[in-house]
Structure formats: structure tokens, C-alpha cells
Amino acid sequence: MPTEISLLVLGFVLGGVLFSLVLYIILSRKISFFEGKAGSAEAIINELRQQVEQKSRELGQTQNELQNEAQIRAAMEAKYHESEKNLQSMEKDLMDKFSTISLDALSKNSAEFLKLAEEKLKSQTMEGRKDLEGKKELIDKSLTEMDKTLSDVRLKIEAVGKGTVEVSTLIKKHEDVTLRLKDTTEHLKEALASSKKRGEWGERMAEDVISLAGMVEGINYIKQKTLVGSSGRPDYTFLMPNDLKINMDVKFPLDNYLLYLNASSDHDRKRYRDELLRNTKTMIKQVTTRDYINPADNTVDYVLIFIPNEQVYSFINEADMTIMDEALKQKVVLCSPFTLYAVLAVIRQAVENFSLEKTASEILKLLGEFSKQWNAYKDKFRVMGDRLDAARNEYDALITTRSNMLERPLKKIDELRSQKVIALDSDMNLDESKVVE
């Protein structure tokens, strides 16, 4: 409380000082105004002096005018001194009035100032309390939200930690799979390094495609059979309608393709690409010289070469777009796994269509016999139906008319028997009464 009173007194004193400064500034401005007027009068006097001097130089002959000017000068000086005295008296009066007004204002406004200050202090205190309470509520709310946010962040951090562990586990598994795949690739590369192993792998791929096409060995194709009257021995011979055959060899030009992929310069890549194309053309030429196309042996006019890798097949076509045309000119069809499947599917469908056509007459004969037997079956079934209807009629007659005729005598017998039973019961009752008597 003493501190608040000290602050109020200090505020009161500062207010009085500020008010005194304001009044002093106003009086200073008025004094400056009068000083400005005095300065203006002095300037006028100087100007008149200059005029007098000028007149004295120019109008030295006009003494009367000079005397008038001297009188004017004396009058102006008297007025100046009088104005100066008036200014000093006005300044003194203003100072006295300012002191009186300041004291009166301070004495009158001190009580009101203290009252206003007290009310203002109370209102500010209440507002401060309300503000503090509001801030406290906001702080509590913020703390609650912060706790919730921290809990969410903690849960998210834990989830991220779990996810990190899972990702680490997946990365480790991926590394293991990559290592196994690398080992498998290395083993496959080593296995395919031998031309014999490549041939076996190519034949295995061919058998997979043939099996997928639904062909059976010994029925739809034969494997590695020497041709009649020739030393040629194709890898596969596919059997077609009318005892026709089509031969196929498996070729896998992998060496130069791998060298091309592993080459470090454009020059080496070009060299290995040209070597691969040269080897492919050599394979095409070799196939055409092995009697794989022999009309005397009922072969068709084409021979198949199976390249058991889509990438190698595509690379050959992209590297030399004319190689397919050159092969077709020599009656050779280059096949990848996809194209071989399409060719074999066409061959199988042709065989099935031919077999169906060959057995069509027998099928028609069987259909005629079936139609005949079906008609006989329907006739017998109709006769049996008629007989069943007659038996049904006889059965209905038995359970209606015949049954009724048989039941009439039985009903009469039952009536007679019931009457006889009543008579017997009467006689038995009479005998019992006599015995009692």
C-alpha cells in the first residue's frame, strides 16, 4: 500500500511538472511573439534611419523635412521604449498569473487526480487479475495440448522406431536375397560357360515350351532322331498331318552377347555385336546344309531355329533388322520362346483339325446309328407308358368298384354280428340276476 501511495504522489508531481512545462512553453511562445514585434519595430527604425540618411544625402536642401524626420525618429524611439516597458510589465503579469493558475490547478485537481488514480489503479488491478486468469487458463490449456502432442509424438517416435526396425529387417532380407541371387547368377554364368551346358539348357527351355503347348513326345514330336538317308540329326522333329514333318534345332549364341554386355568401350561392343551377328548367320547356313528340308522325307519347306532367350533374340533383331528376311529367304524361321509357342500352337491345332476331319465320316455314321437307336428307345418308352396307363386304370378300378362290391357283404356281416352280440349280452344279464336271488 505505501508503494502504491508513493506511485500516486510521484504521478501527481510528474503531472504538475508536465503541466508547468506546458504553460511555460505557451508563455515562451507569447514572449517570442512580442520579441518578434519588437524586432520588427527595430527593423522599421533602421529602415527609417536609412531613409533619413538617404533623404539627408538626397534632400539636403529640405531642412524642414529633416526636422520632421527627426521628430518622427524621436517619437518612434519613445514608442519603442514604451513598448519595451509594456512588454516587460506584461511578462511579469503573465508570470504571476501562471504561478497563480498553476497553484490553483494543482490544488483543485489533486483530489480528483488522486480519486481518478485510485479508480484507475483498481480497474487496472481487476483487469490485470482477469488477464492473469485468462493467461493462466490459456497456459493450462496449452500445457494440456502440449502433453497430448508430446504423447502423440512419443507414439509416432515409437512407431517410427518399429518401422525402422522393420525396414532394417526388410533391408537385411533384401540383402540376403540379393546375395543368393548373385550366387545363383554366378553359378548360372559358370554353368552356361560351357557350350554343352548351354545346349542342354536350351533343350530344357524348348521342352518347357513344347510341354506348355500341350504336345507329347512320341505322339506329337520325336527327339534327336537321325534322318533317313542322311547324317543330319535335328534336336526335335514335329509330326504333322499327312505324315509331314518339320525339324528344329536349338541354338544359343550367348558368348558374344555376354561379352557385349560386359564391354567397357564402344569399339569392343561393336566388335562383339558384329561377331554375334556373324555367328547367327553361320548357324542359319549350317541348318540349311543338313537336309532338314527334304521333300523325299515328307518335311515341310521350312526349318525352325530356337533361340531360348528373349533378350538375345531381341538384340539380334535390333542389331540387324535384315537378318530375319535373310533367314526366311533360306527357308529358316528364327523363334524365341514366345514365337515358338505360337508356332507349336498352330501345329497342334492343325493336327487336331486334321484328325477331326479324318474321323468326321465315322462320327457321322455313329451319329446315324445313335439316331436310329434313339428312335427305337423312344418307341419302346412310349409303349411302356401306354401299358403303365392301362395298369393304372385297372388299379383304379380295383380300388374303387371292386373294393366297394366286396365291402357291402362285409358291412352286412358286421351288422348281423353286432346284433347277435347285443342279444347274447341280454341273456347273460338275466342269468346273473337269477343267481343273485
LUMNU-485843 format. One record per residue (C-alpha): residue number from 1; residue in three letters; x, y, z. Coordinates in steps of 0.25 Angstrom, whole numbers. Example, Ala and Ser with C-alpha at 12.3 -4.5 7.8 and 13.67 -1.06 7.14 Angstrom:
residues 2
- resi,resn,px,py,pz
- 1,ala,49,-18,31
- 2,ser,55,-4,29
END
This chain:
residues 437
- resi,resn,px,py,pz
- 1,met,0,0,0
- 2,pro,11,10,3
- 3,thr,17,7,-10
- 4,glu,4,10,-17
- 5,ile,3,23,-10
- 6,ser,17,27,-14
- 7,leu,14,24,-28
- 8,leu,2,32,-27
- 9,val,9,44,-21
- 10,leu,20,42,-32
- 11,gly,10,42,-43
- 12,phe,3,55,-37
- 13,val,17,62,-36
- 14,leu,20,58,-50
- 15,gly,7,63,-55
- 16,gly,9,76,-48
- 17,val,23,77,-55
- 18,leu,17,74,-68
- 19,phe,6,84,-67
- 20,ser,16,95,-63
- 21,leu,25,91,-75
- 22,val,13,93,-84
- 23,leu,9,107,-78
- 24,tyr,24,111,-79
- 25,ile,24,107,-94
- 26,ile,12,115,-96
- 27,leu,17,127,-89
- 28,ser,31,126,-96
- 29,arg,23,126,-110
- 30,lys,16,138,-106
- 31,ile,29,145,-101
- 32,ser,35,141,-114
- 33,phe,23,147,-122
- 34,phe,25,160,-115
- 35,glu,40,160,-117
- 36,gly,37,158,-131
- 37,lys,29,170,-131
- 38,ala,40,178,-124
- 39,gly,50,173,-135
- 40,ser,40,177,-146
- 41,ala,39,191,-139
- 42,glu,55,192,-139
- 43,ala,55,188,-153
- 44,ile,45,199,-157
- 45,ile,54,209,-149
- 46,asn,66,204,-156
- 47,glu,59,206,-169
- 48,leu,55,220,-165
- 49,arg,69,223,-162
- 50,gln,73,219,-175
- 51,gln,62,227,-181
- 52,val,66,239,-173
- 53,glu,81,237,-177
- 54,gln,76,236,-191
- 55,lys,68,248,-190
- 56,ser,79,256,-184
- 57,arg,88,252,-195
- 58,glu,78,254,-206
- 59,leu,70,265,-200
- 60,gly,80,273,-192
- 61,gln,73,286,-196
- 62,thr,60,281,-189
- 63,gln,62,285,-175
- 64,asn,48,285,-171
- 65,glu,46,271,-175
- 66,leu,59,267,-168
- 67,gln,53,273,-155
- 68,asn,40,265,-157
- 69,glu,48,253,-159
- 70,ala,56,256,-146
- 71,gln,43,257,-139
- 72,ile,38,244,-145
- 73,arg,50,237,-140
- 74,ala,49,243,-126
- 75,ala,34,239,-126
- 76,met,38,225,-131
- 77,glu,49,223,-121
- 78,ala,39,228,-110
- 79,lys,29,218,-115
- 80,tyr,40,207,-115
- 81,his,43,209,-101
- 82,glu,29,210,-97
- 83,ser,26,197,-104
- 84,glu,38,190,-97
- 85,lys,33,195,-83
- 86,asn,19,190,-87
- 87,leu,25,176,-91
- 88,gln,33,175,-78
- 89,ser,21,178,-70
- 90,met,13,168,-78
- 91,glu,23,157,-76
- 92,lys,23,160,-61
- 93,asp,8,159,-61
- 94,leu,8,146,-69
- 95,met,18,140,-59
- 96,asp,10,144,-47
- 97,lys,-3,139,-54
- 98,phe,4,126,-58
- 99,ser,8,123,-44
- 100,thr,-5,126,-38
- 101,ile,-12,118,-49
- 102,ser,-2,106,-46
- 103,leu,-5,106,-31
- 104,asp,-20,107,-33
- 105,ala,-20,96,-43
- 106,leu,-11,87,-35
- 107,ser,-19,90,-22
- 108,lys,-33,87,-29
- 109,asn,-29,75,-37
- 110,ser,-20,68,-27
- 111,ala,-33,62,-20
- 112,glu,-39,58,-33
- 113,phe,-26,53,-38
- 114,leu,-24,44,-26
- 115,lys,-38,39,-28
- 116,leu,-36,36,-43
- 117,ala,-23,30,-40
- 118,glu,-29,21,-29
- 119,glu,-40,17,-38
- 120,lys,-31,15,-50
- 121,leu,-22,6,-41
- 122,lys,-34,-2,-36
- 123,ser,-39,-4,-51
- 124,gln,-25,-8,-56
- 125,thr,-23,-17,-44
- 126,met,-36,-24,-47
- 127,glu,-33,-25,-62
- 128,gly,-19,-30,-58
- 129,arg,-25,-41,-50
- 130,lys,-35,-44,-61
- 131,asp,-23,-44,-71
- 132,leu,-15,-53,-62
- 133,glu,-26,-63,-60
- 134,gly,-29,-63,-75
- 135,lys,-14,-65,-77
- 136,lys,-14,-76,-67
- 137,glu,-25,-83,-74
- 138,leu,-18,-82,-87
- 139,ile,-5,-87,-81
- 140,asp,-12,-99,-75
- 141,lys,-19,-102,-88
- 142,ser,-6,-100,-95
- 143,leu,0,-109,-85
- 144,thr,-11,-120,-87
- 145,glu,-10,-119,-102
- 146,met,6,-119,-101
- 147,asp,5,-132,-93
- 148,lys,-5,-138,-103
- 149,thr,4,-134,-114
- 150,leu,16,-140,-107
- 151,ser,9,-153,-105
- 152,asp,5,-153,-120
- 153,val,20,-150,-123
- 154,arg,25,-161,-114
- 155,leu,15,-171,-120
- 156,lys,19,-167,-134
- 157,ile,34,-168,-130
- 158,glu,31,-182,-125
- 159,ala,24,-185,-138
- 160,val,35,-179,-146
- 161,gly,45,-188,-137
- 162,lys,37,-200,-140
- 163,gly,36,-196,-155
- 164,thr,51,-194,-155
- 165,val,53,-208,-149
- 166,glu,44,-214,-159
- 167,val,51,-206,-171
- 168,ser,64,-211,-165
- 169,thr,59,-225,-165
- 170,leu,54,-224,-179
- 171,ile,67,-218,-184
- 172,lys,75,-229,-178
- 173,lys,65,-239,-184
- 174,his,67,-232,-197
- 175,glu,82,-233,-196
- 176,asp,81,-248,-193
- 177,val,72,-250,-205
- 178,thr,82,-241,-214
- 179,leu,94,-249,-209
- 180,arg,86,-262,-212
- 181,leu,82,-257,-226
- 182,lys,96,-252,-228
- 183,asp,101,-266,-225
- 184,thr,91,-273,-234
- 185,thr,95,-263,-245
- 186,glu,109,-267,-243
- 187,his,106,-282,-243
- 188,leu,97,-280,-256
- 189,lys,108,-272,-263
- 190,glu,118,-283,-259
- 191,ala,109,-293,-264
- 192,leu,106,-286,-277
- 193,ala,121,-284,-280
- 194,ser,121,-298,-286
- 195,ser,115,-300,-300
- 196,lys,110,-313,-296
- 197,lys,103,-308,-283
- 198,arg,97,-296,-292
- 199,gly,91,-307,-301
- 200,glu,85,-315,-290
- 201,trp,79,-302,-284
- 202,gly,74,-298,-298
- 203,glu,67,-312,-300
- 204,arg,61,-311,-286
- 205,met,55,-298,-290
- 206,ala,50,-304,-302
- 207,glu,44,-316,-295
- 208,asp,37,-306,-285
- 209,val,31,-298,-297
- 210,ile,27,-311,-304
- 211,ser,20,-316,-291
- 212,leu,13,-303,-289
- 213,ala,7,-304,-304
- 214,gly,1,-318,-300
- 215,met,10,-327,-308
- 216,val,14,-341,-304
- 217,glu,27,-348,-308
- 218,gly,25,-360,-317
- 219,ile,11,-354,-322
- 220,asn,13,-340,-326
- 221,tyr,29,-340,-327
- 222,ile,41,-348,-326
- 223,lys,54,-344,-321
- 224,gln,68,-345,-327
- 225,lys,65,-355,-338
- 226,thr,75,-357,-349
- 227,leu,69,-354,-363
- 228,val,67,-365,-373
- 229,gly,77,-366,-383
- 230,ser,85,-354,-377
- 231,ser,95,-351,-365
- 232,gly,86,-340,-360
- 233,arg,80,-341,-346
- 234,pro,71,-330,-343
- 235,asp,68,-327,-328
- 236,tyr,53,-328,-330
- 237,thr,44,-333,-341
- 238,phe,29,-329,-340
- 239,leu,19,-339,-346
- 240,met,9,-332,-355
- 241,pro,-4,-337,-363
- 242,asn,-2,-346,-376
- 243,asp,11,-351,-370
- 244,leu,18,-337,-371
- 245,lys,29,-333,-362
- 246,ile,36,-320,-358
- 247,asn,50,-320,-352
- 248,met,56,-311,-341
- 249,asp,70,-309,-336
- 250,val,73,-301,-323
- 251,lys,84,-291,-324
- 252,phe,89,-282,-312
- 253,pro,99,-271,-317
- 254,leu,102,-266,-303
- 255,asp,117,-264,-302
- 256,asn,118,-251,-311
- 257,tyr,105,-246,-305
- 258,leu,111,-246,-291
- 259,leu,124,-240,-296
- 260,tyr,116,-229,-302
- 261,leu,109,-226,-289
- 262,asn,122,-226,-281
- 263,ala,130,-218,-291
- 264,ser,135,-205,-286
- 265,ser,137,-197,-299
- 266,asp,129,-195,-311
- 267,his,139,-201,-320
- 268,asp,138,-214,-312
- 269,arg,123,-214,-312
- 270,lys,123,-212,-327
- 271,arg,133,-224,-329
- 272,tyr,125,-233,-321
- 273,arg,112,-229,-327
- 274,asp,117,-232,-341
- 275,glu,123,-245,-336
- 276,leu,109,-249,-331
- 277,leu,102,-246,-344
- 278,arg,113,-253,-351
- 279,asn,111,-266,-342
- 280,thr,96,-265,-344
- 281,lys,97,-265,-360
- 282,thr,107,-276,-359
- 283,met,96,-284,-351
- 284,ile,86,-281,-361
- 285,lys,95,-286,-372
- 286,gln,98,-299,-365
- 287,val,84,-303,-363
- 288,thr,81,-301,-378
- 289,thr,92,-311,-381
- 290,arg,88,-323,-372
- 291,asp,76,-328,-380
- 292,tyr,66,-323,-370
- 293,ile,58,-319,-382
- 294,asn,56,-331,-391
- 295,pro,42,-333,-398
- 296,ala,46,-348,-400
- 297,asp,45,-350,-385
- 298,asn,32,-342,-385
- 299,thr,38,-330,-378
- 300,val,31,-316,-380
- 301,asp,38,-305,-387
- 302,tyr,43,-299,-375
- 303,val,52,-302,-363
- 304,leu,52,-296,-349
- 305,ile,63,-290,-341
- 306,phe,60,-288,-326
- 307,ile,68,-277,-318
- 308,pro,64,-280,-304
- 309,asn,65,-265,-299
- 310,glu,56,-253,-302
- 311,gln,67,-243,-299
- 312,val,77,-250,-309
- 313,tyr,66,-251,-319
- 314,ser,62,-237,-318
- 315,phe,76,-232,-318
- 316,ile,79,-240,-331
- 317,asn,67,-234,-338
- 318,glu,70,-219,-333
- 319,ala,85,-220,-337
- 320,asp,82,-225,-351
- 321,met,67,-223,-356
- 322,thr,70,-231,-369
- 323,ile,75,-244,-362
- 324,met,60,-249,-361
- 325,asp,58,-246,-376
- 326,glu,71,-253,-380
- 327,ala,67,-265,-371
- 328,leu,53,-266,-378
- 329,lys,60,-266,-392
- 330,gln,67,-278,-388
- 331,lys,55,-285,-382
- 332,val,59,-283,-368
- 333,val,50,-277,-357
- 334,leu,56,-272,-344
- 335,cys,48,-274,-332
- 336,ser,49,-268,-318
- 337,pro,41,-275,-306
- 338,phe,29,-267,-309
- 339,thr,29,-269,-324
- 340,leu,32,-284,-323
- 341,tyr,19,-285,-314
- 342,ala,11,-278,-325
- 343,val,17,-288,-336
- 344,leu,14,-300,-328
- 345,ala,0,-296,-324
- 346,val,-3,-294,-339
- 347,ile,3,-308,-342
- 348,arg,-5,-315,-331
- 349,gln,-18,-308,-335
- 350,ala,-15,-313,-350
- 351,val,-13,-327,-345
- 352,glu,-25,-327,-337
- 353,asn,-33,-321,-349
- 354,phe,-28,-332,-358
- 355,ser,-31,-343,-348
- 356,leu,-45,-337,-347
- 357,glu,-47,-337,-362
- 358,lys,-41,-351,-363
- 359,thr,-51,-357,-353
- 360,ala,-63,-348,-358
- 361,ser,-70,-359,-366
- 362,glu,-68,-369,-355
- 363,ile,-74,-359,-346
- 364,leu,-86,-356,-355
- 365,lys,-88,-372,-356
- 366,leu,-88,-373,-341
- 367,leu,-98,-361,-341
- 368,gly,-107,-368,-350
- 369,glu,-107,-381,-342
- 370,phe,-109,-373,-330
- 371,ser,-121,-366,-336
- 372,lys,-127,-380,-340
- 373,gln,-125,-386,-326
- 374,trp,-131,-373,-320
- 375,asn,-144,-374,-328
- 376,ala,-145,-389,-324
- 377,tyr,-143,-385,-310
- 378,lys,-154,-374,-311
- 379,asp,-164,-384,-317
- 380,lys,-161,-395,-306
- 381,phe,-163,-384,-296
- 382,arg,-176,-379,-302
- 383,val,-181,-394,-302
- 384,met,-177,-395,-287
- 385,gly,-184,-382,-284
- 386,asp,-197,-388,-290
- 387,arg,-196,-400,-282
- 388,leu,-194,-393,-270
- 389,asp,-206,-384,-273
- 390,ala,-214,-397,-275
- 391,ala,-209,-403,-262
- 392,arg,-213,-390,-255
- 393,asn,-227,-391,-260
- 394,glu,-228,-406,-255
- 395,tyr,-223,-402,-242
- 396,asp,-233,-390,-240
- 397,ala,-244,-400,-244
- 398,leu,-239,-410,-233
- 399,ile,-238,-399,-222
- 400,thr,-252,-393,-225
- 401,thr,-262,-402,-232
- 402,arg,-257,-416,-228
- 403,ser,-254,-411,-214
- 404,asn,-268,-405,-212
- 405,met,-274,-418,-217
- 406,leu,-266,-426,-207
- 407,glu,-269,-417,-195
- 408,arg,-284,-417,-196
- 409,pro,-285,-432,-191
- 410,leu,-275,-429,-181
- 411,lys,-283,-418,-175
- 412,lys,-296,-427,-174
- 413,ile,-288,-437,-167
- 414,asp,-283,-427,-157
- 415,glu,-297,-422,-155
- 416,leu,-302,-436,-152
- 417,arg,-290,-439,-143
- 418,ser,-293,-427,-135
- 419,gln,-308,-430,-133
- 420,lys,-304,-444,-129
- 421,val,-294,-439,-118
- 422,ile,-305,-430,-112
- 423,ala,-315,-442,-111
- 424,leu,-304,-450,-104
- 425,asp,-301,-439,-94
- 426,ser,-316,-438,-90
- 427,asp,-317,-453,-87
- 428,met,-305,-452,-79
- 429,asn,-310,-441,-70
- 430,leu,-323,-449,-67
- 431,asp,-316,-461,-63
- 432,glu,-307,-453,-53
- 433,ser,-320,-447,-47
- 434,lys,-326,-460,-44
- 435,val,-313,-465,-37
- 436,val,-313,-453,-28
- 437,glu,-328,-456,-24
END
